[in-house]
């Protein structure tokens, strides 16, 4: 009888130990999954924090402003070329909060969200958080702060040759970023230098080639407007996350498609 009770006690002890070990292993496995998920999410949003850019005289920071409505692979390629051709060490993306020259532009916060999605995997690209600034003064407030915190770096500005051609005329209305730049990096349309000036308002102009083909934000908006948004994914014109934002907010469905629930500073 003692032997039976002893065997039962041992069996219960083994069952109890197995239960404890199983729970312990399951807990560790869940912790492991959480760590993996955290690492993956961190990698997926690995934009550079602009505050980490060294404030040193030999550091070159390029400002890339634009409507980005929507941002696409050509914008991506321009940034890659600037980094790979060693024209700048870091790039700061700044969607325009007020697209005065494009009255039908999508709301700023949506364009900001799309730009952040497109450049999420670039550790040399910074996109200042909109939460740190007044959305209606986003780029102005950031550049004012950046000029104070990074007063030692060399500041460049990225622009297309079409913008460079009219830079003398639009300089004053874009003084908050053009005036801050010491050098203009001009990407040539179709790689052709059509009488581009080598100096604009006392700033040196450095032309560079960046393959873009016929890709443009206007073309992508027209694809969606004509009911062909699947082409965005099929032809890899932009990032799938950008397409999801477009579809979720019903952008570009009409000529004046705006989402009233999202802040629009106009």
Secondary structure, DSSP 8 states (H G I E B T S, - for coil): -HHHHHHHHHHHHHHHHHHHHHHHHHHHHHHHHHHHHHHHHHHHT--B-GGGS---TT-EEEEEEE--TT--HHHHHHHHHHHHTTS-SEEEEEE-S--TT-TT---HHHHHHHHHHHTTT-TTEE---GGGS-GGGHHHHHHHHHHHHTTTSEEEEEEEHHHHHTHHHHTGGGHHHHTT-SEEEEEEGGG---S--SEETTEEEEEEE---TT--HHHHHHHHHTT-THHHHHTT-S-HHHHHHHHHTTTTSSTT---TTS----
